[in-house]
Structures are given as C-alpha cells and as structure tokens.
Amino acid sequence: MSTKILTIGIVVFCVLIVGAYYVAKDNKGVENPTQASIINNSNKQQPTQARFNGEEGRGVTLVDGKVTITEDEFNGNEANYYNTTLSSGKTVYYFVVQDKQGNYRAAANACQVCFDERKGFHQEGDYMVCNTCGSKYPLNKIATEKGGCNPGPINPNLEVANGNVIIEETDLKEVEFFF
C-alpha cells in the first residue's frame, strides 16, 4: 500500500514540474502577463480610414448635426461632390444632385459592390457611372435603391429650407461603412 501511495505522489510531483516548466516557458521575460498585454495594447495605433481615390468634393462641416448646402451651388441636374467628417471621426464622401422634377437627392460616392476600390462615381449626362466597373445608374433613381453597383442611398428627397439643402448626420451615418 505504501508503494502505491509513493508512486502516485511521484507521478503528481512530475506533472506539477512539467506544468510549471511550460507555464514558465510561455511567460519567459514577462513578470506579469496581464500587465504586459495592457502595455502592448496601449501602444497600438487606432486604425486609420483608407484613402478615398474618387472625387472628394468640397468639405462641408456638420453644424448641430446637419450639413447645409446653398441651392445656388446647383446647376440643373449636375452632381456636386462633398465630404463631411461625422461625429464618429469617419469621413463620408457623397454627391447631391437635383433631378428633373426638382428634388434634391443625395447618395454615397460609393456602391456596395465596388466600394473597396474607393473610386466612386462620375456623371455622364443623366447617369452616374461607377469609376471601377462602368455600371450606369440613372439620376432619377439616385438614393432609391440599396445594393448592387448603384450609389449608396442617403436620401431621395432632401429637405430644402431658406434656400439651403439640408442633410442630417443620421442620413450620412447610413453610408459611413462604405468609407
């Protein structure tokens, strides 16, 4: 009986020694692994927004959670390009166009299919054309459909007050994932 207890004791002792060896090996040079992990994480830089390669447009600042653009900037149904840095710190690139019925429409200068290329759209007559794949999208449908290679919808019927086109930050946040 004492030989059996001695054998069990030796096995347990050996397991403890081997376990201690592997723990020491994994933490070599680190006195407190939790503290080391906190130090390493604090040295990491925050990810930066990838560069946009399309038409960046004019920078417009949010004031009280809104972007205000004077109607005088618009010429017929020609798209105007803008960018706004949201309260989250992310910059959104978009365009606003007045359709033939007089409605102002806003859409991301990106689409769900090609947004990784960060090239945006350009205008050809009554169409917005993807700078990556060449898909054409009619102006009268801007901001009315999601998905595919069409500009990401922001708002198909923007508010106009006192000669200004108004875009809410909440609308711009709908497309910030493109950028």
N, C-alpha and C positions, 0 to 999 in steps of 0.2 A: 504494500500500500504506500509506503514512503517513497519507493522508486517511481511510482506513478505520479505522485504529487511533485516530486523533483523534476520529472520530465515535463510536466505541464508548466511548471514555473520557468524552466529553461526556454521553452517554446514562447511563452508570453514575453519573457525578457528579450528574446531575439526579435520578436515582432515589434516591440517598442523601440529597440535600437534601429532597426531598418526604417521604421516610420519616421523617427527623429532625423535620420540621415536625409531622407527625401524632402522633408519639410525644410531642413536647413539648406539643402541644395537649391530649392525653389526660391528661397528668400536670401540668397547669398548677397551680402553687401547691403541689405535693407534691414535696418533695425526695426522699423515699424511699417509693415506693408501698407496699411491703411493710409498712413501719413504720406508715404511715397506716392501712392496713387492720387491723393489730393493734390500734391505738388505737381505731378505730371499733368493732371487735368487743368490746373490753373495756368499752365504755360501754353496750352493750346490756343491758337488763334481762332476767332469766330470765322465761319465760312463767309466768303465774300460773294456778292452777286456776280454771276458770269457776265461778261461784256456783251452788250447788245450790238449787233452788226448791221441792223437795218436803219431806217430813217428815225432818228431820235426825236426830232422836232424841238419845239420850244419848251423850256422848263416852265411849269406852272405850279405855283405853291398852293397848298391847302390853307384855307382860312376858315376857321370854325367848321372844319370837316367837309368843306366844299371847294371845288375848283370853279372859278368864274372866268369865262372867256367872252369877250365882247363880240356881238354879232357882226360888227364891222370887219372882223378878220376873215369872214367867209365870202367867197366869190362863187356864186352859183353852186353847182354841186361838185366843187373841187375839195378833196380831202385835205384837212390841215392836221399836222402831226404834233403831238405833245408828249411830255413826260412829266410825271409827278412822283415825288417821294412820299410814300404813305407814312402814317404814324408808326408802322412796324419797322421802318427804315428801308423797306424794299422799294425800288423804283419801278413804276409801271409805264410802259410805252404804249401809246394809243393814238387813234385818229378820230376826228369828228368830221362828219360830212352832212351837208343839208341835201335831202333827197328832192326830187322834182315836185313833191307835194308840199315842200316847205318844212318838213320835220327834220330836226337835228338828230342824228344817230351817232353813237359812239361805240367803238369796238377796239379790242386789243390789237396792237400791231404784231399779232402772232396768231397761229392756229394750233389746234390740238395735235395735228399730225406732224407738222414741221417745226414746232417751236424750239426744239433742241438746237436747230441751226442758228436761231436768233437773227434771222434776216428780215422778217416782217413782210409787208406788202407794199406795192406801188400801185398807182392808179393809171388805168388805160381807159379813157372815156368814161362809160357808165359801169366800169368793172374795177374791182380791186383784185390785183394779181399777186399770188404768192411768189416771193422772190426765190424760194427754194425749188418748188416743183412746177410752178407755172399755172396752177389751177386758178380759174377766174371765178369771181363772185360778184353778182350784180349789186349795185349800190342800194337799190330799193329793198334788198333783203338784209342789209347790214344790221347786226345785233338782233336778228330774229330767230336764228338757229344756232344750236350748240353742236360741237363735234365736227369731225371731218376737217377738210382743209378750207375752212372759212374763218374769217376774223372772229376771235373770241368775243361774244356779245357782252357789252357793258350796259347799254340802254338804247332801245329803239326809238324812244320819244322823250328826249331830254327836256327838262323844264327851261323855259325862257322867261326871264323877268327883268324889267327895266333895261332892255337892250342887251342882256347878258345870257349866255348859255351856261347852265349850272349843272355840274356833275357832282354827285355825292361821293364821299370817300367810300361808303359802303358798296356803291356800284363798282368802283375801281378795285376794291378788295376781291371782287368776284373773279378777277382775271390775274391776280398777282402771282398765282402758281406758274403762269407761263414764263415768268421772268426770274 
